[in-house]
Amino acid sequence: MTTITRRALLRGGLIAATGVITTRLAGTTPASPRADEFAVAYNDLVITPHAPPWPSLWMGGYGWVRRGSRGEVARDLHAHCLALHDGDRGLRVLVRVDVVGIPRAVHQEIRRRVCEQERLVASPDFLIVASHTHSGPFLGDTHPDPYVLMGLDPADIGAVNGSTALFIDLVVELVRRTVQERPLPATLHYAEGAAEIGFNRAGLAHVITDVPVLLVRDTDDGAPLAVLFGATCHPVCRGRDEVFDSDFAGAAAEVVERELGVMAMFFQGTAGDHDPVGGQGPHRPAELGRVLADAVLAVVRRDEFTPVTGPVRGELVEVRLPFSVDLGDPGAVAELERKYRSRLDGHLGQAEVRHAEVVLRKLAEGGFPRDFPMPVQCWKFGGLTVLALAHEVLSTYHVLLKGMADRLGTGNLWIMAYANETQGYVPADETSWRGGYEAGWGDGDPHITGAGSNMLAYGWPAPLRGSPVGVHPPTPDSTEAIVLSACEGLLR
């Protein structure tokens, strides 16, 4: 069996300054792949913040109080990169990172540098996905806004931006080095298992238990090279303590790596309304990670895979989701401003005051977009389709998209969320009608961001638009209809 070896692949410059190394699985000396087969290169970079060189140790994942690491680490945070060479037909690059989310500006800068500046890969063929661990670093100063979420002062926000710039550099360098390596000829194989690790905290009837598994094997001897796997559950097992931790996702990957001797990469599903069973505590990531790892290992040992073949077709689109308030209507904006001014007295809480300050300033400056951008990406293989959705997508979309795939005859469908960028929740109608944290509104008013809701955490002025209550099918201008229409166009 292939064994994990460690070597300092990313030497010199920025990578050396972080004091980390990459993990690479080394087998036999790679031969040049045939024009009609896959070949892979893959690396694992530890991105756990340490000061120095990271300017900030502020943590993302929870509001409404300041939360920062004192340098304690339970499990290292990782950035993995898989470069998939599709014979002579092209290159796909898949990156996953242990952070709570990737703000839009951060995603766009990484994509610009990888795809435009260094021309390492075409834009539809580059995909970056966050694990959504709530025990990682805070990135960016937009959505979420560290002032709104934690009340950070300008100096602290400057430090956050310094760490964000370092994170961007690390990811771009990881991609560059991986793409430039000589790849190993490989075959791909897909199957699904199941693990009951989460519950639906929004009270909806469905709980997603799917565990997708993509096994990468050496072409010559069939030995495993890497395992990509997923699940649908918030990585919040650790709780609110100030310790860096890749949570159950990282714990599961560690078990799979130890058992199989291959690099393991976790990808998050539509977990916006799924929390882990069994509560929180320092012991919980390992316990839940073991349950997930056992499900992955059972799939691998059962060895009933569907071959995944090329050619691969990639497509990336961006849809615009409307807010419940028309920010292009002066009357509607004036009414929204009135509502926010009433919050400045602090009767709802200090986070709500900070949010109102920021919203009023941006409305006055015209600083908000009139709608909510959402990238949606699709990679079509023979035997597997990967559909990657931006933001904190709720699990209803998993159910709806699986049903759509059945109707369209798509075959195996792996649905990822937290893909490319994460700037808010994306509810379907059944959640938008109920209100609450995931819907982004409360107190009977769906036309202003609710106190303590996700849209306050992410710094938006209003929730996303749903269909009128009880209307089905969803109206064309609703969030649900727009997302499903985009996905159907990609799956066809």
C-alpha positions in Angstrom: 0.0 0.0 0.0 1.1 3.5 -0.7 2.4 5.3 2.4 2.3 8.9 3.5 5.7 10.5 3.3 6.6 14.1 4.3 8.9 16.4 2.4 9.2 20.1 2.2 7.7 20.6 -1.2 6.9 24.3 -0.8 10.3 25.6 0.2 11.4 29.2 0.2 9.6 32.5 0.3 6.2 32.7 1.9 5.7 29.0 2.5 8.9 28.7 4.4 8.0 31.8 6.5 4.9 30.1 7.8 7.0 27.2 9.2 4.8 24.5 7.6 5.3 21.6 5.2 3.1 19.8 2.8 2.1 16.2 2.8 2.5 14.2 -0.4 1.8 10.6 -1.1 4.8 9.2 -2.8 4.5 6.0 -4.8 6.6 4.8 -7.7 8.3 7.2 -10.0 5.4 8.6 -12.1 5.3 7.8 -15.8 3.8 10.1 -18.4 0.1 9.6 -18.6 -1.6 8.5 -21.8 -3.6 11.2 -23.7 -6.9 9.4 -22.8 -6.4 8.9 -19.0 -6.4 10.8 -15.8 -3.3 11.8 -13.9 -3.2 13.6 -10.5 -0.9 15.6 -8.3 -2.0 16.5 -4.8 -0.6 18.3 -1.8 -1.6 19.2 1.8 -0.5 22.4 3.4 -0.9 23.2 7.1 -2.5 26.6 7.4 -2.9 26.8 11.2 -2.3 30.5 12.1 0.7 31.2 14.4 2.0 34.7 15.3 4.3 35.5 13.7 3.9 35.4 10.7 0.1 35.6 10.9 -0.8 39.2 12.0 -4.1 38.0 13.5 -5.3 35.1 15.6 -9.0 36.3 15.6 -11.3 33.4 15.0 -14.4 33.1 12.7 -17.5 31.2 13.1 -19.4 32.7 16.0 -20.7 36.2 17.0 -21.4 38.4 18.9 -18.4 38.7 21.2 -14.7 38.8 20.5 -13.1 35.4 20.1 -9.4 34.9 19.4 -7.0 32.1 19.8 -4.2 32.2 22.3 -2.2 30.0 20.0 -3.7 26.7 21.2 -4.2 24.0 18.6 -6.3 20.9 18.9 -6.0 19.7 15.2 -4.2 21.5 12.5 -6.1 23.3 9.8 -5.2 22.3 6.3 -5.4 23.4 2.7 -5.5 20.5 0.2 -5.0 20.8 -3.5 -5.8 18.2 -6.2 -4.7 18.8 -9.7 -6.6 16.5 -12.1 -5.1 16.2 -15.6 -7.7 14.9 -18.0 -5.3 13.4 -20.5 -4.6 15.9 -23.2 -8.1 17.5 -22.7 -7.3 19.9 -19.9 -6.7 20.4 -16.2 -9.1 20.7 -13.2 -7.9 22.1 -9.9 -9.8 21.4 -6.7 -8.9 23.1 -3.4 -10.4 22.6 0.0 -9.6 24.7 3.1 -10.3 24.5 6.8 -11.9 27.9 7.3 -15.5 28.9 8.2 -16.0 30.5 4.8 -14.4 32.5 2.0 -15.6 36.0 1.5 -16.4 37.1 -2.0 -13.4 39.5 -2.3 -11.1 36.7 -1.1 -12.5 34.2 -3.5 -12.3 36.6 -6.4 -8.6 37.5 -5.7 -7.6 33.8 -5.4 -9.4 33.1 -8.7 -7.9 36.1 -10.4 -4.4 35.2 -9.5 -4.8 31.4 -10.2 -6.7 31.8 -13.5 -5.8 35.2 -14.9 -2.5 36.3 -13.5 -0.6 33.0 -13.4 -2.9 31.3 -16.0 -2.6 28.0 -14.1 -6.1 26.8 -15.0 -9.2 28.0 -16.8 -11.8 29.7 -14.4 -14.6 27.1 -14.9 -12.0 24.4 -14.0 -10.9 25.9 -10.7 -13.0 25.1 -7.5 -12.3 26.0 -3.9 -14.4 24.8 -1.1 -14.5 25.6 2.7 -15.0 23.0 5.3 -16.9 25.5 7.5 -15.1 24.7 10.7 -16.0 27.3 13.3 -12.6 27.0 14.9 -10.5 28.6 12.3 -9.2 32.1 11.4 -11.4 35.1 10.6 -10.9 36.1 7.0 -11.8 39.4 5.3 -13.6 42.5 6.5 -16.8 42.5 4.4 -19.3 39.7 4.8 -19.0 38.9 7.7 -17.9 42.3 8.8 -15.6 41.8 11.9 -16.9 45.1 13.4 -20.5 43.9 13.2 -19.8 40.4 14.2 -17.3 40.9 17.1 -16.9 44.7 17.5 -13.3 44.7 16.4 -11.5 48.0 16.3 -9.6 49.3 13.2 -6.2 47.9 14.3 -7.7 44.5 14.9 -9.4 44.6 11.5 -6.1 45.6 9.9 -4.6 42.5 11.4 -7.4 40.3 10.1 -6.8 41.7 6.6 -3.1 41.0 7.0 -3.8 37.4 7.8 -6.3 37.3 4.9 -3.6 38.4 2.5 -1.2 35.7 3.9 -4.0 33.1 3.4 -4.5 34.1 -0.2 -0.8 33.9 -0.9 -0.6 30.5 0.7 -3.5 29.1 -1.4 -2.2 30.5 -4.6 1.3 29.1 -4.0 -0.1 25.7 -3.1 -2.0 25.6 -6.4 1.0 26.8 -8.4 3.3 24.2 -7.0 0.8 21.4 -7.3 -0.1 22.2 -10.9 3.6 22.3 -11.8 4.4 18.9 -10.4 4.6 15.8 -12.6 1.3 13.9 -12.1 0.7 10.3 -11.3 -1.5 8.3 -13.8 -4.7 7.5 -11.9 -8.2 6.1 -12.1 -11.3 7.5 -10.3 -14.0 5.6 -8.6 -17.3 6.8 -6.9 -19.7 5.3 -4.3 -21.8 6.5 -1.5 -22.2 5.5 2.2 -24.2 6.9 5.0 -23.6 8.3 8.5 -26.0 9.8 11.0 -23.9 12.6 12.4 -26.3 15.5 12.2 -29.9 16.7 12.9 -32.0 19.4 11.3 -31.9 22.3 13.7 -34.5 24.2 11.8 -37.1 21.5 12.5 -37.5 20.3 9.0 -38.4 16.7 8.3 -35.3 15.7 6.4 -31.8 14.9 7.6 -29.0 14.3 5.1 -27.0 11.2 5.9 -25.2 10.8 2.5 -21.4 10.2 2.6 -20.1 10.6 -1.0 -16.7 9.0 -1.6 -14.3 9.4 -4.5 -11.4 7.1 -4.5 -8.2 7.9 -6.5 -6.2 4.8 -7.5 -2.9 4.2 -9.1 -3.4 3.2 -12.7 -0.6 0.6 -12.6 -1.4 -1.4 -9.5 -4.8 -0.1 -8.3 -3.4 1.0 -5.0 -5.3 3.9 -3.3 -3.7 7.3 -3.7 -6.2 9.6 -2.2 -9.8 9.7 -0.8 -12.2 12.6 -1.3 -15.3 12.3 0.9 -18.1 14.5 2.2 -20.9 14.9 4.7 -23.6 17.4 5.6 -23.2 18.9 9.1 -21.9 22.0 10.7 -18.4 21.5 12.1 -19.2 23.1 15.5 -18.4 20.1 17.7 -15.6 22.0 19.4 -17.9 24.8 20.6 -16.9 28.4 21.3 -13.6 27.8 23.1 -10.6 29.6 21.6 -8.7 26.7 20.2 -7.9 26.1 16.5 -9.5 22.9 15.4 -10.5 21.3 12.1 -13.3 19.8 14.0 -15.0 16.5 13.1 -14.0 16.9 9.4 -10.3 17.0 10.2 -10.7 14.2 12.8 -12.4 12.0 10.2 -9.6 12.7 7.7 -7.0 11.8 10.2 -8.6 8.4 10.8 -9.0 7.7 7.1 -5.3 8.7 6.5 -4.1 6.5 9.3 -6.2 3.5 8.3 -5.6 3.6 4.5 -2.3 5.4 4.3 -3.6 7.9 1.8 -4.4 11.6 1.8 -8.0 12.3 2.8 -9.9 15.4 1.8 -13.3 16.4 3.3 -16.0 18.5 1.4 -19.0 20.0 3.1 -22.6 19.5 1.9 -25.7 21.7 2.3 -25.3 22.0 6.0 -26.9 25.4 6.7 -29.5 23.8 8.9 -27.7 20.7 10.1 -25.9 20.6 13.5 -24.0 17.7 15.0 -25.7 15.2 17.2 -24.5 14.7 20.8 -23.7 18.3 21.7 -20.3 20.1 21.9 -17.1 19.7 23.9 -13.4 19.1 23.3 -14.0 15.4 22.9 -16.8 15.7 20.4 -14.8 16.3 17.2 -12.9 13.0 17.6 -16.1 11.1 18.5 -18.1 12.3 15.5 -15.1 12.2 13.2 -14.8 8.5 14.0 -18.4 7.9 13.0 -17.8 9.6 9.7 -14.5 8.0 9.1 -16.0 4.5 9.7 -18.6 5.3 7.0 -15.9 6.3 4.6 -13.8 3.2 5.4 -16.8 0.9 5.0 -17.4 2.3 1.4 -13.7 1.8 0.5 -13.6 -1.7 1.9 -16.9 -2.7 0.3 -15.3 -1.8 -3.0 -18.5 -1.4 -5.0 -17.5 1.7 -7.0 -18.7 3.2 -10.2 -15.8 4.0 -12.6 -15.5 7.8 -13.1 -14.2 8.7 -16.6 -13.4 11.6 -18.8 -13.7 13.8 -20.6 -14.7 16.3 -17.9 -16.8 19.3 -18.7 -16.7 22.3 -16.4 -19.1 25.3 -16.2 -19.3 28.2 -13.8 -22.3 30.6 -13.7 -23.3 33.3 -11.3 -26.9 34.1 -10.4 -28.3 37.1 -8.6 -30.7 36.5 -5.7 -33.0 39.4 -4.9 -33.4 40.8 -1.4 -36.9 41.1 0.0 -36.5 44.9 -0.3 -35.9 46.6 -3.6 -32.8 48.6 -2.9 -33.3 50.4 -6.2 -36.6 51.9 -4.9 -36.0 55.2 -3.1 -39.3 54.8 -1.1 -38.4 51.2 0.0 -34.9 52.4 1.0 -36.2 55.3 3.0 -38.5 52.9 4.9 -35.6 50.6 5.5 -33.5 53.4 6.8 -36.3 54.4 9.2 -36.4 50.9 10.6 -32.6 50.8 11.1 -32.5 54.2 12.8 -34.9 52.9 15.4 -32.4 50.2 16.3 -29.7 52.7 17.2 -31.0 53.1 20.8 -29.6 49.6 21.6 -32.9 48.0 22.7 -32.1 44.9 20.5 -28.4 44.6 21.5 -25.0 46.0 20.7 -24.4 43.8 17.6 -27.7 45.1 16.2 -26.5 48.7 16.9 -23.2 48.0 15.0 -25.1 46.4 12.2 -27.5 49.3 11.9 -24.6 51.8 11.8 -23.0 49.9 9.0 -26.2 49.5 7.0 -27.2 53.1 7.3 -23.8 54.3 6.2 -23.8 51.9 3.2 -27.3 52.8 2.2 -26.4 56.4 2.2 -23.3 55.8 0.1 -25.1 53.3 -2.2 -22.6 50.7 -1.1 -24.9 47.6 -1.2 -25.5 45.6 -4.4 -29.2 45.4 -5.3 -29.1 41.6 -5.1 -27.0 38.8 -3.7 -24.5 37.2 -6.0 -24.2 33.4 -6.0 -21.7 31.4 -8.0 -22.8 27.9 -9.0 -20.3 25.4 -10.6 -20.6 22.0 -12.2 -18.1 19.4 -13.3 -19.5 16.6 -15.4 -17.5 13.3 -15.5 -18.6 10.0 -16.9 -20.2 8.3 -14.0 -20.3 11.4 -11.7 -21.5 15.0 -11.6 -20.2 17.4 -9.0 -22.5 20.4 -8.3 -20.9 23.1 -6.2 -23.0 25.8 -4.6 -21.7 29.0 -2.9 -22.8 30.1 0.5 -24.6 28.3 3.4 -27.1 26.5 1.4 -29.9 24.8 3.4 -30.5 21.1 3.1 -33.8 21.4 1.3 -31.8 22.1 -1.8 -30.1 18.7 -1.4 -33.5 17.0 -1.4 -34.8 19.1 -4.4 -31.6 18.7 -6.4 -31.4 14.9 -5.9 -35.0 14.8 -7.1 -34.1 16.9 -10.1 -31.2 14.7 -10.9 -33.4 11.6 -10.8 -35.9 13.3 -13.3 -33.1 14.4 -15.6 -31.3 11.0 -15.5 -28.1 12.7 -14.2 -26.8 9.6 -12.4 -24.5 10.0 -9.4 -24.6 13.6 -8.1 -22.3 15.0 -5.4 -23.7 18.2 -4.0 -21.1 20.5 -2.3 -21.9 23.8 -0.6 -19.6 26.5 0.9 -18.0 26.5 -2.6 -15.9 29.4 -3.9 -17.5 31.9 -1.5 -19.6 32.0 1.6 -21.5 35.3 2.3 -24.8 34.2 3.8 -27.5 31.6 4.0 -29.5 30.5 1.0 -33.0 29.4 2.2 -35.7 27.6 0.2 -39.3 28.8 0.4 -40.2 26.5 3.3 -37.6 28.2 5.5 -38.1 31.7 4.1 -41.8 31.5 5.1 -41.0 30.4 8.7 -38.6 33.2 9.5 -35.8 32.7 12.0 -32.1 32.5 12.0 -31.7 30.6 8.7 -34.3 32.8 6.9 -32.7 36.0 8.0 -35.8 37.7 9.5 -37.9 37.7 12.7 -40.4 39.7 14.7 -43.0 39.3 12.0 -41.1 41.6 9.5 -39.5 39.8 6.5 -38.4 43.2 5.0 -35.5 43.9 7.4 -32.6 41.7 8.7 -33.7 40.0 11.9 -32.0 40.6 15.2 -29.5 37.8 15.8 -30.1 36.2 12.4 -27.6 35.0 9.8 -28.1 38.1 7.6 -27.1 40.3 10.6 -24.0 38.1 11.1 -23.1 38.5 7.4 -23.9 42.2 7.4 -26.8 42.4 4.8 -29.7 44.9 5.0 -32.5 42.4 4.4 -33.3 38.7 3.9 -33.5 37.1 0.6 -36.8 37.0 -1.3 -39.0 34.0 -1.1 -42.2 33.2 -2.9 -45.5 34.5 -1.4 -46.4 32.3 1.6 -48.0 29.0 0.5 -47.3 29.5 -3.3 -46.1 26.5 -5.1 -44.3 26.1 -7.5 -42.0 28.9 -6.4 -42.4 32.2 -8.2 -39.7 33.0 -10.8 -38.3 35.9 -8.8 -37.8 33.8 -5.6 -34.5 32.6 -4.3 -35.6 29.0 -4.6 -36.7 29.3 -8.3 -33.5 31.2 -9.3 -31.2 28.7 -7.7 -33.0 25.6 -9.0 -33.2 27.1 -12.5 -29.5 27.7 -12.6 -28.7 24.2 -11.3 -31.1 22.6 -13.9 -29.3 24.4 -16.6 -26.0 23.0 -15.5 -27.2 19.5 -15.0 -28.9 19.2 -18.4 
